[in-house]
Amino acid sequence: MTSSIVRSASVSTSNFEQQCTNTLYVQYLLLSHLWQLTPLPYETVKGQLSALVNRRHIRFRENARLTSISLSKKRYGAAMKHACLALTASPLHLTKRLLYELQPASAVVNGDNPQRFRERKKVLWPTPCQIPNTTAEVIASAGRA
């Protein structure tokens, strides 16, 4: 039974990593629109976007998922193991996740800091361009779009 959970975990991790890359591409398209830049095709920027994927967060998510699966099967030792692995993968994400569960409903935030895209502007938008530097400039550019 353990091997089937581990096998399913590796497939899930692979799928989650691809999902993260796809989500980053959607954010890249949105930023391109907001900043009035021409986006490149997915296949062209996929490698750069994949480099932006937070692998620690993926390990955290996978181990958090395996913790839940193990708890639902009353496999408390395995649950503890995966909970410890989630904690060591990313203490910050675990803390944020716990706080999220304890806080009243609030806005859900998805995506990466636009600064991470800005740092890769030469490869993501290879033609010379002016990218807004501050959140206020990004909001102002959204109003013009």
PABA-336940 format. One line per 5 residues: number of its first residue (from 1); their letters; for each residue x, y, z of C-alpha. Coordinates in Angstrom, 1 decimal, decimal comma, m for minus. Example, Ala and Ser with C-alpha at 12.3 -4.5 7.8 and 13.67 -1.06 7.14 Angstrom:
BEGIN
1) AS) 12,3:m4,5:7,8; 13,7:m1,1:7,1
***
This chain:
BEGIN
1) MTSSI) 0,0:0,0:0,0; 2,8:2,4:0,8; 4,4:2,0:m2,6; 1,1:2,9:m4,3; 0,9:6,1:m2,3
6) VRSAS) 4,5:7,0:m3,2; 4,0:6,2:m6,9; 0,9:8,3:m6,9; 2,8:11,1:m5,1; 5,5:11,2:m7,8
11) VSTSN) 2,8:11,4:m10,5; 0,9:14,1:m8,6; 4,1:16,1:m8,0; 4,9:16,0:m11,7; 1,4:17,1:m12,6
16) FEQQC) 1,5:19,8:m10,0; 4,8:21,1:m11,3; 3,3:21,3:m14,8; 0,2:23,0:m13,4; 2,5:25,6:m11,7
21) TNTLY) 4,3:26,3:m15,0; 1,0:26,7:m16,8; m0,3:29,1:m14,1; 2,9:31,1:m14,4; 2,3:31,4:m18,2
26) VQYLL) m1,2:32,7:m17,6; 0,3:35,3:m15,2; 2,9:36,1:m17,8; 0,1:36,7:m20,4; m1,7:38,9:m17,9
31) LSHLW) 1,4:40,9:m17,1; 2,2:41,2:m20,8; m1,3:42,7:m21,3; m1,1:45,0:m18,3; 2,4:46,2:m19,3
36) QLTPL) 1,5:46,4:m23,0; 4,2:44,0:m24,0; 4,1:41,2:m26,6; 4,2:37,8:m25,0; 6,1:34,9:m26,5
41) PYETV) 4,5:31,5:m27,2; 4,3:29,0:m24,4; 6,9:26,7:m25,8; 9,4:29,6:m26,1; 9,2:30,7:m22,5
46) KGQLS) 8,3:27,4:m20,8; 11,9:26,8:m19,6; 12,1:30,3:m18,1; 8,8:29,9:m16,4; 9,7:26,4:m15,1
51) ALVNR) 12,8:28,0:m13,5; 10,4:30,2:m11,5; 8,5:27,3:m10,0; 9,1:27,0:m6,3; 10,3:23,4:m5,8
56) RHIRF) 10,2:23,7:m2,0; 6,5:24,7:m2,3; 5,8:21,7:m4,5; 7,5:19,3:m1,9; 5,5:21,0:0,8
61) RENAR) 2,2:20,6:m1,1; 2,9:17,0:m2,0; 3,8:16,0:1,6; 0,8:18,0:3,0; m1,4:16,0:0,6
66) LTSIS) 0,2:12,7:1,6; m0,4:13,7:5,3; m4,1:14,1:4,6; m4,3:10,8:2,7; m2,4:9,0:5,5
71) LSKKR) m4,7:10,5:8,1; m7,8:9,5:6,2; m6,5:5,9:6,1; m5,7:6,1:9,9; m2,0:5,6:9,1
76) YGAAM) m0,8:7,9:11,8; 2,9:7,0:11,6; 3,0:7,8:7,8; 1,0:11,0:8,5; 3,5:12,1:11,0
81) KHACL) 6,4:11,3:8,6; 4,8:13,4:5,8; 3,9:16,2:8,1; 7,5:16,4:9,2; 8,7:16,3:5,6
86) ALTAS) 6,2:19,1:4,8; 7,6:21,2:7,7; 11,2:20,7:6,6; 10,3:21,4:2,9; 8,9:24,8:3,7
91) PLHLT) 8,3:26,0:7,3; 7,0:29,3:5,8; 4,3:27,6:3,7; 3,2:25,4:6,6; 2,9:28,5:8,8
96) KRLLY) 0,9:30,3:6,1; m1,3:27,3:5,5; m2,1:27,0:9,2; m2,8:30,7:9,5; m5,1:30,5:6,5
101) ELQPA) m7,1:27,8:8,1; m7,5:29,8:11,4; m8,3:33,2:9,8; m11,7:34,3:8,8; m12,4:34,2:5,1
106) SAVVN) m10,3:36,7:3,2; m9,1:37,3:m0,4; m7,3:34,4:m2,1; m4,0:35,4:m3,7; m2,6:33,3:m6,5
111) GDNPQ) 0,5:33,9:m8,6; 4,1:35,0:m8,2; 5,5:38,4:m7,4; 5,7:40,4:m10,7; 9,2:41,3:m9,7
116) RFRER) 10,3:37,8:m10,4; 9,1:38,2:m14,0; 10,6:41,7:m14,2; 14,0:40,2:m13,3; 13,8:38,0:m16,4
121) KKVLW) 12,5:40,6:m18,7; 15,3:40,2:m21,3; 14,3:36,6:m22,0; 10,5:36,9:m21,4; 10,1:40,1:m23,5
126) PTPCQ) 13,3:40,2:m25,7; 12,4:43,4:m27,5; 13,4:46,6:m25,7; 10,6:47,5:m23,3; 9,7:49,6:m20,3
131) IPNTT) 8,2:47,6:m17,4; 6,5:49,4:m14,5; 8,7:49,3:m11,4; 6,1:49,8:m8,6; 2,8:48,4:m7,7
136) AEVIA) 1,3:51,8:m8,2; 2,6:51,9:m11,8; 1,2:48,4:m12,4; m2,2:49,5:m11,1; m2,0:52,6:m13,2
141) SAGRA) m1,1:50,6:m16,3; m4,1:48,3:m15,6; m6,4:51,3:m15,6; m5,1:52,3:m19,1; m5,6:48,7:m20,5
***
